[in-house]
Amino acid sequence: MGMVAFLIAALYVCLGFAAGTFLSRRGAAAVAASAGPSEDDKEFNIRGDQAAEFLDRIHKLTSNVDSGVDRHATRVAEISGGLSGEQRMTVAAAEAAAAQLLEANHQLQNDLATAKEELQAQRHLLDSYMAQALTDPLTGIGNRRKFDQELGRRFAQWRRGGPPLSLLLVDVDHFKHVNDAHGHSAGDVVLHEVAQMIADCVRDMDLVARYGGEEFGVILPGTTREEGQPVAERVRCAIAGHNFRYGAQDLKITVSAGLAEAVLINDAEVLVTRADLALYSAKDAGRDCCYAHDGQTCVPIEKTTVSGRRKSDCRQRIAPFVDGKFPDQNLFHLVKCEDLSPRGFTYLLHEQPGYDKVLLALGDERDRAYTSATVKHCRNIGSDSAPVFRVTCEFVVPVDRFADAVAS
């Protein structure tokens, strides 16, 4: 019966969690109503109906399990009562009672198996509803709620002595003109494409969210301000060089960006304020540029010609290069590079590397060449319990064949 109790407890926990989530969102929506409906609020009525339906299903499932357990307990009591009423226990009576108990247990097992399947289905449904609550419906990326949630988590990690944390705010230049000249549908297309392009310019571990209107926030864990500056330029260049089209019209779209790192601050809002100040400095400087806040003032980020990043095809074969000895072929393994340029590359490992140089294999087996690189930095950007080491390597001799890796 321990499993039965656990299943019932799980059902009630799920019911309580869903109810709490639904009611908290309902309360938040009521408070915000006086300020006018936001884009997230426009989705609330639909999600509210979904949540109510989900709660009803969980309630019925809980009632069904309770009824099944009660029927089983009653049946066992009846069988036990019949046995205790016998003056003499006969073999036939014992066999009949055993058969009845087996049948009752089998029925309970069937009821619990059905309830387990239904509970799993409702869990998937709850996951879907929660994902919708954290997703911007227009762009398909995270919404402001998701941004605040992730920034709070990453900032708390940083305050505990975790890895560096930077924030990039990106704003579409002259977006009102796009809406006024071409209509709101064109503006929606631009926002969707800009969101997807920003996501393509950053790592999977970074969070891209719609911060509000035509502004986007990018949370960069494990990234210093110096490391975040190429990211800001990569985003700006990618969007400036993209051909936006709406119908038969070509749209010239640029963005401005502001970058800040969490340094000597105790509040995530200060980090947002610094990134926002850097963004406004970029706007004041004529737009289509990036600024960074160094903790005291806003400074311009040097413009580059980087137009994007390679992701799926940035897998390279490397091996430890120890004491100048050429490694055995079985020591070479694939790593997915975050950045790849003629100067070097970065990649992620789940174990801290025990070497300070690597050998990288170039070309295919018919035209194989090798080049060495020095490990310049190794930083745990994960946690103590689940470490993720970001390894930055610099080629001893620049590799010209990777020049197009940053331009593709």
Secondary structure by P-SEA (a helix, b strand, c coil): caaaaaaaaaaaaaaaaaaaaaaaaaaaaaaaccccccccccaaaaaaaaaaaaaaaaaaaaaaaaaaaaaaaaaaaaaaaaaaacccccaaaaaaaaaaaaaaaaaaaaaaaaaaaaaaaaaaaaaaaaaaaacccccccccaaaaaaaaaaaaaaaaacccbbbbbbbbbcaaaaaaaaccaaaaaaaaaaaaaaaaaacccccccccccccbbbbbbcccccccaaaaaaaaaaaaaaccccccccccbbbbbbbbbcccccccaaaaaaaaaaaaaaaaaacccbbbbbcccbbbbccccccccccccccbbbbbbbccccccccccbbbbbbcccccccccccccccccccbbbbbcccccbbbbbbbbbccccccccccbbbbbbbbbbccccccccccccc
